[in-house]
Amino acid sequence: MQVRYDNIGTSYTRTRQPDPRIEAQLVDALRDAQRIVNVGAGAGSYEPQGRTIVAVEPSPTMIAQRPSGAAPAVRAFAESLPFRDATFDAALAIFTVHHWADTERGLRELGRVANRQVILSYDAVVEDGFWLVDDYLPEIAALDDENRGYTSPAIARVLDVRDVVPVLVPNDCVDGFMASFWNRPDAYLDPDVQAGISGLARLAPEVRERGTAQLRADLASGAWDARHGHLRAMTEIDVGYRIIVAGA
């Protein structure tokens, strides 16, 4: 099985830092869980302090970027977790479900190894209604058309979902996921920012360059502000990101 982030995750830690407001929501969703498995753990963002954490990550590139003192990492895939049933109080999965080869199998594995599941994912509106996709790079929406098992309704068909919490993205979000620069469009011109966003990094170079060139031209001409300038005055927005809480 190809490990996607071996190719696109080399600069991840430069642009993908945990945002404290999102982190607080995740900690609240984990409640008092002490034994936590972080599946698709990447470089370790959002791993809560003061708990017993085991990280699961298939990509050596991402594991190498985990900071000194981070939780121990096991190289494995979500679809086949190397743990006994109910080993953990909670399973954490942050911006990872859309990368899994078999989302249903991976979700069932979360439910098998942990009593509670806390998933940060997004609903289709992020890909089907966000200006970056609609105006410049519609190809992003096609990347996962065959499998939208990462949305909250799809997850609820597999796990016992108890709550779906909207994540309002602040205008100064420090975690550079795809829609985090919703009112800072110049950021999407930065190659490092693009490299840290899988939806951009996975595009064919010529497609990405075409969309970037159009955005650059629209910013210079004022066309972007004519269409979306009202966003610059907003402090937060619901772009479709969701914390899905399932299990006990």
Protein Blocks (a to p, Z undefined) as FASTA:
>chain_A
ZZfklmmmmmmmmmmccdfklmmmmmmmnmmafbdcdehklnopaiaghiacddddfblk
lmmmpcehiacdddddfklccbdehkbfbdcdehklmmpfblmlmmmmmmmmpmbdcddd
ddfklmmmpfklmmmmmmlmmmmmmpcklbmklmmmmmccfbdcdddddfkbcbfcfklm
mmlmklmmpmklmmmpmklmmpcfklmmmmmmmmmmmmmnommmmmmmmmmmpcbdcehi
acddehZZ
